[in-house]
Amino acid sequence: MDPSEVKPLVILQEIDQEIIRVKRRLKKIAEEKEDLKEEISKLKAELESVKNRYEELKKKRREIRESIEEWERKLEDTERKIGMVKKDVEYKALLREKSKLEDLILKSSYELDDLEKDLKSAEEELRSVEAKVTKRIKELEEELLDLEEEERAALNRIEELEKRRERQKEEVDPEMLKLYEESKEKLGAKLVAKVEDGICSGCGMRIPDVLFSKLMREKTVETCPTCGRYIYYKL
């Protein structure tokens, strides 16, 4: 076969191979974007968890303070009643109530002291995690923007290649084009393969020495005895 008949197909084939490469990269970009979004989501969840713990501690502190305030009011009221009561039974009951309230206040005060320490620790953790997460999310979002920019460029490149492909198809022999399109599913976008050092670049197998010599000497296009692709040494 005359190499000049094959050259337009080789150009078409190169366009198709580049389209495949760009589409593979697009798929990889989509996977990388999902990985980045997932990491961002996990970081936000981590920060939210620390914030929630801090807020829960603040809520608990508020509840304890409110309870202490309520018990102190009751204690004040009880002490007032003690000064006014005349019956011994009522007096003893009020003393028991006073003792109970004092115990509750004391116990809650100790609990509040411990809680203040936990809150201080939680606040420090929140500041640390917030700084770390904010910094990392910013980095990831920048990576995401870079990927989106690359994605747009890749989509534009495919559009350009598709147009080139349509123009190049007009240069290819119709019968050869039909064979190429039919064989793409089986052979991929490589019906024509270059031979280098006696190896068919399509299937990776060595061709007979006689055939390799003929390709080099006559600069013709032959068929690979292993994969059936058109092979050439130099067009």
C-alpha positions, 0 to 999 in steps of 0.5 A: 500500500502506498504510504501517501494513502495512509498518512491522512488516516494516521493524522486522524488517528493521532487526533482520536488518540489525543481526544482519548487522552484529554477525555481520560484526563477529564475523568481524572479531574472529575475524580480529583474534584470529588476527592477534594470536595470530600476532604473539604466536607470532612474538614468542615464536619470536624470543625463543626464537631469541635464547635458543637462540643464547645457550645454544649459546654457553654450551654451546660455552664449556663444551665448550672449557673441558672440552677445555682441562682435559683437555689440561692434564691430559694436558700435566701427565701428559706433563711427568711422563713427560718427567722419567722417560723415558730413551730419546731417541726417546721423549723427542722424541715426548713433547716433540712431544706437549707442544708439540701440547698447549700449542698446543691450549691456547693456541689454545682459550684465544684462542677462549675469550676471543672466545667470552666477548665473544660471550656478553656481547653475546648476553646483552645482546641476550637481556635487551633482546629479552626485555624488549621481547617480554615488554612487547609480548606483555603488550599483545597479550594484553590486546588479545586479552582485550578482543576476547574480551570483545567477542566474548562480548557480540556473541554475546549480542547475536545471541542477543537479536536472534534472539529479538526476530526471532522475536517480530517475525515474528508481527507481519508479514503472512504473505504479506509475510513470505514475500516478504521471506524469499524476496527476502533472498538476492537483495536482502539484508536490505532489502526495504523502503527509505527514499527520501531526496532522491529516492534509493532507499536500497536500490539508490542510484538516483534515482526519478522525480520524480512518484513521489517527489512521490507518496511525500511527498504521500500518504505511501504505499508504492510499488515502486522501478522500478529494484530492485523494493523497497518504498519509502517516504518516511515511515512 
